[in-house]
Amino acid sequence: MHPPHPAGHTRSFAGGDFGRLEVSGSPLLESFPALDKVAKLAGLRIEDNAALTSVASLGAPGGIAIGLELVVAKNPALSALPVVSGGTFSGHLSVSIHSNATLTSLAGLEGLSFVDTLELVDNAALASLEALVASEGTLSAALDIEKNPALTSLAGLGKWNEVKTLSVSGNAELTTLAGLAGRLRTTTS
């Protein structure tokens, strides 16, 4: 454990790979200025940080390769996601983005390419899934899009395919499922 730094001073990691990183229950944390060299994580969980507004400096310049789990949840002031680079290295990624009241888009997730489970639940300001358009993704298990009252379109999901379970519910402004057309197909095991 490193001694605390004086206010306004941060320490950077030397860079590289880490196992799992969890930052949770830190009500005064506003950003991640000291983690700008992380390139690869097995899991990343950012949860229950009331003052967290930015994760822009989290990760190496090209983003973070995430292996098993990405959870961004219960961060009411967070308006943007961390940048995830070029897919995953394990092939079994679970992504859960939930209960982030000011999150408006999925920008940062453009690099996803293979996801087992994608959950987008209870994000009050999430209005668009367009960031996923850049992803040539395979979603192999479940897609849950629930309780995102500002979501107006599913555009962005057309390049994702092979979904075994699909749940779209409680999205008050959603008027069409047209974003599911195209390459999305349902498979059974």
Backbone as ProteinMPNN parsed JSONL, in Angstrom:
{"seq_chain_A": "MHPPHPAGHTRSFAGGDFGRLEVSGSPLLESFPALDKVAKLAGLRIEDNAALTSVASLGAPGGIAIGLELVVAKNPALSALPVVSGGTFSGHLSVSIHSNATLTSLAGLEGLSFVDTLELVDNAALASLEALVASEGTLSAALDIEKNPALTSLAGLGKWNEVKTLSVSGNAELTTLAGLAGRLRTTTS", "coords_chain_A": {"N_chain_A": [[0.836, -1.172, 0.0], [0.586, 2.158, -0.891], [1.66, 5.275, 0.529], [-0.638, 7.991, 1.208], [-1.053, 10.679, -1.163], [-0.313, 14.215, -1.233], [-2.965, 16.622, -1.62], [-3.956, 17.181, -4.974], [-1.778, 15.941, -6.14], [-0.769, 13.169, -8.019], [-0.182, 9.655, -8.625], [1.2, 7.68, -11.146], [0.718, 4.464, -12.66], [3.22, 2.152, -13.738], [2.473, 0.996, -16.048], [0.937, -1.349, -18.391], [-0.287, -4.634, -17.698], [-2.939, -5.811, -15.633], [-4.687, -7.756, -13.18], [-7.681, -7.813, -12.051], [-9.603, -4.853, -11.675], [-11.232, -2.991, -9.341], [-13.24, -0.338, -8.472], [-15.07, 0.951, -6.117], [-17.792, 2.215, -4.1], [-16.757, 4.731, -3.389], [-17.456, 7.664, -2.491], [-16.486, 10.302, -2.888], [-14.725, 10.305, -4.993], [-13.791, 11.654, -8.091], [-12.521, 11.294, -10.584], [-10.149, 9.337, -12.596], [-7.21, 9.982, -12.566], [-4.719, 8.761, -12.125], [-4.469, 6.342, -13.425], [-3.642, 6.032, -16.1], [-2.126, 4.373, -17.723], [-2.912, 1.764, -17.899], [-3.37, -1.114, -19.771], [-4.508, -3.622, -20.15], [-6.937, -5.675, -18.709], [-8.337, -8.268, -16.722], [-10.791, -7.973, -15.548], [-13.003, -5.217, -15.01], [-14.52, -3.159, -12.766], [-16.553, -0.562, -12.013], [-18.206, 0.982, -9.676], [-20.868, 2.373, -7.794], [-20.028, 5.067, -7.108], [-20.532, 8.064, -6.178], [-19.717, 10.758, -6.859], [-18.235, 10.496, -9.141], [-17.357, 11.671, -12.231], [-15.857, 11.411, -14.51], [-14.101, 9.055, -16.478], [-12.239, 9.29, -18.318], [-9.421, 9.372, -18.35], [-8.753, 6.862, -17.645], [-6.985, 4.08, -18.422], [-4.799, 3.057, -21.14], [-3.653, 5.094, -23.948], [-4.843, 3.953, -26.311], [-6.978, 2.618, -25.272], [-8.498, 0.098, -23.114], [-7.978, -3.351, -23.039], [-10.332, -5.667, -22.221], [-10.93, -8.616, -20.417], [-12.791, -10.531, -19.058], [-14.942, -9.311, -17.602], [-16.854, -6.354, -17.601], [-18.132, -3.919, -15.721], [-20.101, -1.175, -15.173], [-21.659, 0.671, -12.981], [-24.215, 2.245, -11.032], [-23.247, 4.913, -10.804], [-24.017, 7.911, -10.463], [-23.25, 10.46, -11.49], [-21.654, 10.023, -13.668], [-20.857, 10.538, -17.02], [-19.721, 9.409, -19.27], [-18.228, 6.45, -20.71], [-15.432, 4.16, -20.027], [-12.78, 3.773, -22.459], [-12.771, 0.984, -24.441], [-10.579, -1.176, -25.92], [-10.021, -2.724, -29.133], [-11.663, -5.203, -28.872], [-11.855, -8.225, -26.937], [-9.643, -10.242, -24.909], [-10.193, -12.719, -23.943], [-12.498, -13.81, -24.972], [-14.868, -14.244, -23.661], [-16.532, -12.157, -22.601], [-18.456, -10.324, -20.327], [-20.65, -7.669, -20.245], [-21.94, -5.117, -18.344], [-23.872, -2.385, -18.023], [-25.313, -0.334, -15.95], [-27.743, 1.611, -14.132], [-26.724, 4.284, -14.248], [-27.237, 7.415, -14.043], [-26.708, 9.806, -15.585], [-25.465, 9.027, -17.916], [-25.265, 9.245, -21.358], [-24.624, 8.014, -23.779], [-23.062, 5.152, -25.408], [-20.481, 5.569, -26.064], [-17.106, 4.761, -26.267], [-17.279, 2.09, -26.125], [-16.873, 1.181, -28.668], [-14.862, -0.524, -29.538], [-15.519, -3.147, -28.897], [-15.743, -6.613, -29.683], [-16.412, -9.314, -29.265], [-18.806, -10.575, -27.236], [-20.259, -12.146, -24.494], [-22.496, -11.544, -22.854], [-24.557, -8.707, -22.843], [-25.717, -6.139, -21.009], [-27.859, -3.485, -20.646], [-29.194, -1.519, -18.539], [-31.506, 0.457, -16.793], [-30.523, 3.152, -17.194], [-30.967, 6.295, -17.014], [-30.586, 8.571, -18.741], [-29.624, 7.525, -21.098], [-29.66, 7.736, -24.448], [-28.934, 6.745, -26.898], [-27.634, 4.039, -28.859], [-25.786, 4.179, -30.735], [-22.959, 4.173, -30.695], [-22.204, 1.562, -30.839], [-22.299, 0.917, -33.484], [-19.844, 0.947, -34.782], [-18.749, -1.412, -33.962], [-18.0, -4.681, -34.91], [-19.573, -6.963, -33.912], [-19.983, -10.045, -32.075], [-22.454, -11.377, -30.262], [-22.977, -13.67, -28.006], [-24.701, -14.793, -26.095], [-26.714, -13.299, -24.26], [-28.777, -10.41, -24.605], [-29.807, -7.655, -23.011], [-31.905, -4.991, -22.786], [-33.188, -2.763, -20.91], [-35.405, -0.623, -19.114], [-34.481, 2.017, -19.847], [-35.305, 4.988, -20.049], [-34.94, 7.212, -21.821], [-34.085, 6.201, -24.206], [-34.406, 6.09, -27.647], [-34.039, 4.641, -29.945], [-32.897, 1.559, -31.401], [-30.868, 1.522, -33.116], [-27.645, 0.737, -34.108], [-27.318, -1.741, -33.175], [-27.433, -3.419, -35.317], [-25.15, -4.675, -36.4], [-24.474, -6.61, -34.641], [-24.692, -10.05, -33.794], [-26.098, -13.43, -33.527], [-27.643, -13.88, -31.074], [-28.809, -15.471, -28.199], [-30.665, -15.021, -26.162], [-32.959, -12.431, -25.92], [-33.977, -9.43, -24.539], [-36.046, -6.726, -24.431], [-37.353, -4.178, -22.8], [-39.447, -1.84, -20.993], [-38.519, 0.63, -21.966], [-39.347, 3.623, -22.32], [-39.436, 5.668, -24.376], [-38.87, 4.329, -26.69], [-39.902, 3.494, -29.866], [-39.785, 1.735, -31.974], [-38.485, -1.394, -33.157], [-36.655, -1.455, -35.105], [-33.859, -1.237, -35.208], [-32.931, -3.75, -34.734], [-33.01, -5.102, -37.046], [-31.464, -6.533, -39.996], [-28.316, -7.788, -39.537], [-28.657, -9.103, -37.139], [-29.459, -12.095, -35.62], [-31.333, -14.756, -34.218], [-30.271, -17.506, -32.33], [-30.396, -20.951, -31.319], [-29.51, -23.234, -28.7]], "CA_chain_A": [[0.0, 0.0, 0.0], [1.361, 3.393, -0.983], [1.149, 6.343, 1.392], [-1.462, 8.953, 0.475], [-0.38, 11.838, -1.739], [-0.948, 15.485, -0.924], [-4.02, 17.019, -2.561], [-3.497, 17.68, -6.254], [-0.671, 15.155, -6.663], [-1.193, 11.801, -8.317], [0.87, 8.711, -8.963], [0.83, 6.861, -12.3], [1.264, 3.124, -12.712], [4.248, 2.006, -14.761], [1.803, 0.585, -17.285], [0.865, -2.767, -18.65], [-1.426, -5.509, -17.462], [-3.352, -6.069, -14.267], [-5.739, -8.752, -13.092], [-8.979, -7.138, -11.988], [-9.604, -3.555, -11.014], [-12.552, -2.606, -8.849], [-13.309, 0.927, -7.76], [-16.473, 1.011, -5.706], [-18.098, 2.784, -2.804], [-15.893, 5.889, -3.114], [-18.392, 8.749, -2.779], [-15.842, 11.567, -3.226], [-13.872, 10.127, -6.167], [-14.325, 12.349, -9.263], [-11.905, 10.837, -11.831], [-9.067, 8.361, -12.484], [-6.025, 10.545, -13.197], [-3.5, 7.989, -11.881], [-4.52, 5.031, -14.071], [-3.612, 6.316, -17.525], [-1.261, 3.469, -18.468], [-3.458, 0.407, -17.863], [-3.669, -1.547, -21.141], [-5.202, -4.907, -20.213], [-7.505, -6.114, -17.439], [-9.259, -9.403, -16.778], [-12.093, -7.429, -15.196], [-13.063, -3.831, -14.572], [-15.789, -2.858, -12.113], [-16.634, 0.809, -11.517], [-19.548, 0.874, -9.11], [-21.305, 3.068, -6.585], [-19.143, 6.206, -6.862], [-21.506, 9.146, -6.354], [-19.172, 11.986, -7.451], [-17.433, 10.172, -10.318], [-17.867, 12.307, -13.446], [-15.034, 11.107, -15.672], [-13.156, 7.95, -16.517], [-11.525, 9.559, -19.568], [-7.988, 9.088, -18.238], [-8.568, 5.463, -17.259], [-6.519, 3.241, -19.512], [-3.778, 3.508, -22.082], [-4.226, 5.944, -25.0], [-5.681, 3.191, -27.237], [-8.052, 1.97, -24.549], [-8.188, -1.056, -22.279], [-8.5, -4.652, -23.445], [-10.998, -6.265, -21.068], [-11.033, -10.045, -20.654], [-13.935, -11.296, -18.57], [-16.083, -8.578, -17.07], [-16.873, -4.9, -17.528], [-19.328, -3.456, -15.02], [-20.141, 0.238, -14.831], [-22.973, 0.681, -12.348], [-24.541, 3.094, -9.874], [-22.391, 6.099, -10.788], [-25.033, 8.859, -10.916], [-22.715, 11.647, -12.164], [-20.802, 9.598, -14.777], [-21.493, 10.832, -18.304], [-19.054, 8.694, -20.361], [-17.648, 5.158, -20.346], [-14.021, 4.008, -20.38], [-12.547, 3.308, -23.824], [-12.396, -0.423, -24.509], [-9.872, -1.326, -27.195], [-9.997, -3.894, -29.992], [-12.282, -6.453, -28.454], [-11.435, -8.82, -25.683], [-8.602, -11.232, -25.089], [-10.621, -14.023, -23.444], [-13.609, -14.333, -25.749], [-16.012, -14.518, -22.791], [-16.752, -10.904, -21.896], [-19.775, -9.919, -19.865], [-20.694, -6.216, -20.1], [-23.139, -4.648, -17.649], [-23.902, -0.937, -17.832], [-26.618, -0.111, -15.331], [-28.0, 2.589, -13.062], [-25.857, 5.456, -14.404], [-28.304, 8.376, -14.345], [-26.38, 10.844, -16.563], [-24.816, 8.437, -19.09], [-26.115, 9.503, -22.524], [-24.284, 7.165, -24.919], [-22.138, 4.048, -25.147], [-19.175, 5.941, -26.603], [-16.05, 4.091, -25.524], [-17.423, 0.652, -26.351], [-16.755, 0.917, -30.103], [-13.884, -1.571, -29.785], [-15.973, -4.491, -28.537], [-15.941, -7.496, -30.828], [-17.043, -10.561, -28.865], [-19.404, -10.387, -25.918], [-21.219, -13.182, -24.106], [-23.695, -10.913, -22.328], [-24.574, -7.25, -22.834], [-26.854, -5.638, -20.243], [-28.007, -2.036, -20.576], [-30.371, -1.483, -17.68], [-31.771, 1.551, -15.858], [-29.662, 4.304, -17.445], [-32.037, 7.271, -17.25], [-30.323, 9.517, -19.831], [-29.09, 6.833, -22.275], [-30.542, 8.049, -25.573], [-28.454, 6.183, -28.151], [-26.727, 2.893, -28.892], [-25.041, 4.41, -31.97], [-21.531, 3.868, -30.559], [-21.981, 0.157, -31.182], [-22.264, 0.777, -34.944], [-18.46, 0.686, -35.183], [-18.383, -2.752, -33.526], [-18.388, -5.853, -35.696], [-19.632, -7.813, -32.748], [-20.726, -11.27, -31.888], [-23.043, -11.438, -28.937], [-23.286, -15.085, -28.06], [-25.628, -15.311, -25.098], [-27.891, -12.515, -23.905], [-28.833, -8.967, -24.799], [-30.874, -7.098, -22.187], [-32.031, -3.54, -22.874], [-34.351, -2.575, -20.049], [-35.566, 0.545, -18.242], [-33.691, 3.158, -20.292], [-36.448, 5.793, -20.48], [-34.631, 8.185, -22.876], [-33.656, 5.49, -25.41], [-35.392, 6.263, -28.712], [-33.751, 3.785, -31.094], [-31.952, 0.461, -31.222], [-29.847, 1.647, -34.154], [-26.34, 0.439, -33.527], [-27.276, -3.176, -32.901], [-27.534, -4.159, -36.571], [-23.952, -5.448, -36.707], [-24.321, -7.655, -33.636], [-25.438, -11.224, -34.24], [-26.103, -14.669, -32.767], [-28.155, -13.686, -29.727], [-29.64, -16.58, -27.731], [-31.75, -14.452, -25.367], [-33.125, -11.005, -26.161], [-35.003, -8.799, -23.718], [-36.174, -5.286, -24.624], [-38.562, -3.812, -22.059], [-39.428, -0.677, -20.119], [-37.824, 1.756, -22.587], [-40.551, 4.417, -22.569], [-39.392, 6.46, -25.61], [-38.579, 3.451, -27.819], [-41.127, 3.316, -30.657], [-39.588, 0.726, -33.013], [-37.399, -2.354, -32.975], [-35.972, -1.468, -36.4], [-32.419, -1.405, -35.038], [-32.602, -5.171, -34.662], [-33.023, -5.652, -38.409], [-30.157, -6.681, -40.623], [-27.464, -8.927, -39.249], [-28.985, -9.743, -35.863], [-30.268, -13.29, -35.766], [-31.476, -15.506, -32.986], [-29.858, -18.903, -32.434], [-30.742, -21.79, -30.163], [-28.44, -24.202, -28.418]], "C_chain_A": [[0.882, 1.237, 0.0], [0.789, 4.431, -0.032], [0.314, 7.319, 0.574], [-0.621, 10.121, -0.03], [-1.073, 13.103, -1.282], [-2.0, 15.815, -1.981], [-3.404, 17.574, -3.834], [-2.34, 16.905, -6.851], [-1.132, 13.724, -6.879], [0.012, 10.947, -8.659], [0.364, 7.869, -10.13], [1.439, 5.478, -12.163], [2.291, 3.07, -13.827], [3.641, 1.539, -16.078], [1.682, -0.912, -17.364], [-0.43, -3.414, -18.233], [-1.672, -5.697, -15.972], [-4.393, -7.17, -14.29], [-7.094, -8.081, -13.174], [-8.811, -5.817, -11.255], [-11.035, -3.251, -10.615], [-12.414, -1.299, -8.082], [-14.769, 1.101, -7.391], [-16.607, 1.637, -4.324], [-17.192, 3.94, -2.407], [-16.68, 7.157, -3.437], [-17.762, 10.08, -3.172], [-14.953, 11.485, -4.459], [-14.519, 10.756, -7.389], [-13.755, 11.84, -10.578], [-10.792, 9.833, -11.533], [-7.772, 8.914, -13.075], [-4.771, 9.679, -13.062], [-3.456, 6.661, -12.625], [-4.462, 5.141, -15.589], [-2.739, 5.376, -18.347], [-1.766, 2.025, -18.466], [-3.892, 0.008, -19.27], [-4.543, -2.79, -21.202], [-5.666, -5.298, -18.816], [-8.362, -7.351, -17.66], [-10.67, -8.911, -16.483], [-11.97, -5.997, -14.723], [-14.448, -3.574, -14.021], [-15.686, -1.459, -11.52], [-18.055, 0.953, -10.995], [-19.725, 1.718, -7.85], [-20.33, 4.165, -6.153], [-19.927, 7.477, -7.18], [-20.966, 10.383, -7.078], [-18.396, 11.732, -8.742], [-18.068, 10.75, -11.576], [-17.1, 11.878, -14.682], [-14.169, 9.878, -15.449], [-12.289, 8.084, -17.766], [-10.047, 9.201, -19.487], [-7.718, 7.658, -17.775], [-8.144, 4.671, -18.479], [-5.494, 3.906, -20.395], [-4.43, 4.323, -23.195], [-5.131, 5.204, -25.984], [-6.855, 2.497, -26.579], [-7.557, 0.768, -23.77], [-8.778, -2.302, -22.918], [-9.062, -5.305, -22.186], [-11.242, -7.739, -21.366], [-12.336, -10.693, -20.267], [-15.158, -10.466, -18.224], [-15.839, -7.079, -17.117], [-18.202, -4.513, -16.894], [-19.155, -1.984, -14.705], [-21.544, 0.466, -14.294], [-23.051, 1.653, -11.178], [-23.566, 4.253, -9.691], [-23.242, 7.253, -11.314], [-24.514, 10.08, -11.669], [-21.878, 11.297, -13.4], [-21.507, 9.795, -16.108], [-20.847, 10.098, -19.477], [-18.388, 7.428, -19.827], [-16.151, 5.125, -20.631], [-13.895, 3.487, -21.811], [-12.039, 1.869, -23.766], [-11.802, -0.664, -25.892], [-10.098, -2.688, -27.826], [-10.532, -5.198, -29.464], [-11.723, -6.944, -27.144], [-10.359, -9.851, -25.947], [-9.029, -12.6, -24.584], [-11.715, -14.647, -24.286], [-14.845, -14.62, -24.927], [-16.376, -13.293, -21.963], [-18.221, -10.696, -21.553], [-19.724, -8.415, -19.617], [-22.012, -5.832, -19.454], [-23.002, -3.154, -17.381], [-25.266, -0.641, -17.228], [-26.604, 0.946, -14.232], [-26.997, 3.742, -13.059], [-26.743, 6.588, -14.926], [-27.969, 9.389, -15.434], [-25.651, 10.318, -17.804], [-25.735, 8.57, -20.297], [-25.82, 8.597, -23.718], [-23.343, 6.043, -24.48], [-20.772, 4.307, -25.771], [-18.094, 5.388, -25.674], [-16.1, 2.59, -25.763], [-17.304, 0.265, -27.822], [-15.831, -0.246, -30.41], [-14.327, -2.976, -29.429], [-16.157, -5.349, -29.774], [-16.572, -8.828, -30.465], [-17.518, -10.426, -27.434], [-20.356, -11.54, -25.657], [-22.547, -12.554, -23.714], [-23.529, -9.399, -22.356], [-25.855, -6.81, -22.152], [-26.793, -4.124, -20.187], [-29.294, -1.787, -19.828], [-30.37, -0.229, -16.803], [-30.759, 2.7, -15.959], [-30.575, 5.431, -17.925], [-31.815, 8.183, -18.451], [-29.806, 8.846, -21.105], [-30.064, 6.976, -23.437], [-30.153, 7.313, -26.846], [-27.545, 4.985, -27.926], [-25.779, 3.014, -30.09], [-23.555, 4.068, -31.864], [-21.228, 2.43, -30.948], [-21.943, -0.088, -32.681], [-20.862, 0.401, -35.409], [-18.012, -0.729, -34.827], [-18.875, -3.792, -34.521], [-18.515, -6.973, -34.682], [-20.389, -9.101, -32.89], [-21.174, -11.28, -30.443], [-23.602, -12.833, -28.812], [-24.337, -15.56, -27.069], [-26.857, -14.434, -24.921], [-27.69, -11.034, -24.171], [-30.044, -8.467, -24.029], [-30.827, -5.581, -22.281], [-33.32, -3.186, -22.147], [-34.271, -1.281, -19.251], [-34.601, 1.686, -18.565], [-34.683, 4.151, -20.881], [-36.177, 6.799, -21.592], [-34.238, 7.521, -24.197], [-34.742, 5.547, -26.474], [-35.202, 5.294, -29.867], [-32.796, 2.664, -30.694], [-30.901, 0.453, -32.329], [-28.482, 1.505, -33.497], [-26.198, -1.043, -33.262], [-27.26, -4.021, -34.165], [-26.327, -4.997, -36.927], [-23.688, -6.552, -35.689], [-25.172, -8.838, -34.05], [-25.365, -12.37, -33.236], [-26.513, -14.49, -31.31], [-29.047, -14.862, -29.346], [-30.849, -16.08, -26.949], [-31.781, -12.949, -25.593], [-34.253, -10.49, -25.287], [-34.945, -7.293, -23.941], [-37.463, -4.894, -23.92], [-38.352, -2.552, -21.232], [-38.651, 0.515, -20.648], [-38.896, 2.695, -23.136], [-40.565, 5.17, -23.899], [-39.118, 5.611, -26.859], [-39.869, 3.148, -28.579], [-40.997, 2.244, -31.727], [-38.437, -0.2, -32.633], [-36.548, -2.448, -34.241], [-34.46, -1.661, -36.272], [-31.98, -2.85, -34.94], [-32.55, -5.822, -36.034], [-31.605, -5.794, -38.944], [-29.467, -7.941, -40.196], [-27.795, -9.636, -37.95], [-29.858, -10.954, -36.134], [-30.276, -14.038, -34.455], [-31.06, -16.947, -33.236], [-30.335, -19.657, -31.213], [-29.629, -22.782, -29.943], [-28.979, -25.596, -28.37]], "O_chain_A": [[1.814, 1.347, 0.797], [-0.421, 4.471, 0.195], [0.533, 7.461, -0.629], [0.379, 10.502, 0.579], [-2.266, 13.092, -0.978], [-1.922, 15.332, -3.11], [-2.446, 18.345, -3.784], [-1.948, 17.187, -7.983], [-1.802, 13.139, -6.028], [1.093, 11.461, -8.947], [-0.773, 7.398, -10.109], [2.534, 5.322, -11.623], [2.232, 3.866, -14.764], [4.268, 1.688, -17.127], [2.228, -1.652, -16.545], [-1.513, -2.849, -18.382], [-0.742, -5.737, -15.167], [-4.929, -7.478, -15.354], [-7.593, -7.814, -14.268], [-7.994, -5.685, -10.344], [-11.939, -3.253, -11.451], [-11.592, -1.168, -7.175], [-15.607, 1.368, -8.252], [-15.691, 1.602, -3.503], [-16.888, 4.116, -1.227], [-16.579, 7.674, -4.549], [-18.451, 10.923, -3.746], [-14.469, 12.516, -4.927], [-15.665, 10.442, -7.709], [-14.427, 11.935, -11.604], [-10.523, 9.515, -10.375], [-7.272, 8.334, -14.039], [-3.833, 9.86, -13.839], [-2.489, 5.915, -12.471], [-5.166, 4.413, -16.288], [-2.62, 5.561, -19.559], [-1.086, 1.145, -18.994], [-4.69, 0.707, -19.895], [-5.246, -3.002, -22.189], [-4.892, -5.258, -17.86], [-9.041, -7.462, -18.681], [-11.634, -9.373, -17.094], [-10.972, -5.607, -14.118], [-15.443, -3.749, -14.724], [-14.856, -1.195, -10.65], [-19.002, 1.036, -11.777], [-18.86, 1.766, -6.976], [-19.869, 4.2, -5.012], [-19.974, 7.908, -8.332], [-21.704, 11.0, -7.846], [-17.941, 12.685, -9.374], [-19.179, 10.372, -11.948], [-17.624, 11.965, -15.792], [-13.587, 9.688, -14.381], [-11.681, 7.114, -18.217], [-9.475, 8.762, -20.485], [-6.567, 7.291, -17.539], [-8.878, 4.605, -19.466], [-5.335, 5.127, -20.405], [-5.646, 4.251, -23.37], [-6.109, 5.785, -26.453], [-7.65, 1.849, -27.261], [-6.366, 0.456, -23.762], [-9.949, -2.311, -23.297], [-8.347, -5.476, -21.198], [-11.712, -8.079, -22.452], [-12.944, -11.362, -21.102], [-16.285, -10.866, -18.516], [-14.775, -6.592, -16.733], [-19.266, -4.752, -17.465], [-18.189, -1.586, -14.054], [-22.512, 0.458, -15.055], [-22.085, 1.851, -10.44], [-23.119, 4.539, -8.58], [-23.191, 7.547, -12.509], [-25.271, 10.688, -12.425], [-21.437, 12.201, -14.11], [-22.611, 9.292, -16.315], [-21.376, 10.155, -20.587], [-18.032, 7.345, -18.651], [-15.645, 5.956, -21.385], [-14.807, 2.831, -22.315], [-11.024, 1.573, -23.134], [-12.44, -0.39, -26.908], [-10.335, -3.679, -27.135], [-9.873, -6.227, -29.614], [-11.186, -6.175, -26.347], [-10.179, -10.288, -27.084], [-8.294, -13.569, -24.777], [-11.855, -15.87, -24.32], [-15.8, -15.193, -25.451], [-16.514, -13.39, -20.744], [-19.105, -10.872, -22.391], [-18.868, -7.933, -18.874], [-23.08, -6.181, -19.957], [-22.139, -2.717, -16.621], [-26.275, -0.693, -17.931], [-25.618, 1.141, -13.521], [-26.485, 4.129, -12.009], [-26.966, 6.695, -16.132], [-28.873, 9.807, -16.157], [-25.26, 11.111, -18.661], [-26.859, 8.07, -20.276], [-26.678, 8.427, -24.584], [-22.893, 5.999, -23.335], [-19.995, 3.375, -25.982], [-18.169, 5.535, -24.454], [-15.091, 1.898, -25.623], [-17.605, -0.872, -28.182], [-15.993, -0.899, -31.441], [-13.569, -3.922, -29.642], [-16.663, -4.881, -30.794], [-17.228, -9.428, -31.318], [-16.721, -10.19, -26.526], [-21.174, -11.875, -26.514], [-23.602, -12.98, -24.184], [-22.495, -8.87, -21.946], [-26.952, -7.07, -22.648], [-25.803, -3.547, -19.738], [-30.375, -1.836, -20.415], [-29.372, 0.099, -16.162], [-30.215, 3.158, -14.954], [-30.912, 5.504, -19.107], [-32.783, 8.538, -19.125], [-29.572, 9.531, -22.1], [-31.157, 6.409, -23.416], [-30.946, 7.252, -27.785], [-26.796, 4.919, -26.951], [-25.059, 2.071, -30.418], [-22.947, 3.704, -32.87], [-20.106, 2.12, -31.346], [-21.592, -1.185, -33.116], [-20.715, -0.389, -36.342], [-16.996, -1.198, -35.34], [-20.039, -3.776, -34.922], [-17.647, -7.843, -34.606], [-21.302, -9.235, -33.704], [-20.361, -11.201, -29.522], [-24.605, -13.154, -29.449], [-24.826, -16.68, -27.217], [-27.938, -14.791, -25.388], [-26.604, -10.483, -23.992], [-31.179, -8.814, -24.356], [-29.835, -4.958, -21.903], [-34.411, -3.299, -22.707], [-33.204, -0.895, -18.773], [-33.978, 2.252, -17.667], [-34.888, 4.162, -22.095], [-37.124, 7.212, -22.262], [-34.076, 8.209, -25.205], [-35.868, 5.107, -26.241], [-36.103, 5.134, -30.69], [-31.995, 2.808, -29.77], [-30.138, -0.504, -32.464], [-28.218, 2.095, -32.449], [-25.083, -1.551, -33.137], [-27.086, -5.237, -34.082], [-26.458, -5.953, -37.692], [-22.765, -7.347, -35.867], [-26.259, -8.657, -34.599], [-24.661, -12.288, -32.229], [-25.788, -14.913, -30.409], [-29.954, -15.213, -30.1], [-31.936, -16.646, -27.058], [-30.759, -12.273, -25.472], [-35.353, -11.042, -25.291], [-33.925, -6.658, -23.674], [-38.551, -5.235, -24.384], [-37.234, -2.236, -20.823], [-38.169, 1.333, -19.864], [-39.303, 2.568, -24.29], [-41.631, 5.299, -24.501], [-39.135, 6.136, -27.972], [-40.818, 2.61, -28.008], [-41.999, 1.869, -32.336], [-37.537, 0.176, -31.882], [-35.806, -3.413, -34.424], [-33.846, -2.215, -37.185], [-30.791, -3.15, -35.05], [-32.098, -6.959, -36.172], [-30.664, -5.227, -38.389], [-29.955, -9.042, -40.449], [-27.24, -10.704, -37.692], [-30.884, -10.847, -36.805], [-29.327, -13.957, -33.676], [-31.449, -17.543, -34.24], [-30.645, -19.054, -30.186], [-28.894, -23.132, -30.867], [-28.225, -26.542, -28.145]]}, "name": "protein", "num_of_chains": 1, "seq": "MHPPHPAGHTRSFAGGDFGRLEVSGSPLLESFPALDKVAKLAGLRIEDNAALTSVASLGAPGGIAIGLELVVAKNPALSALPVVSGGTFSGHLSVSIHSNATLTSLAGLEGLSFVDTLELVDNAALASLEALVASEGTLSAALDIEKNPALTSLAGLGKWNEVKTLSVSGNAELTTLAGLAGRLRTTTS"}
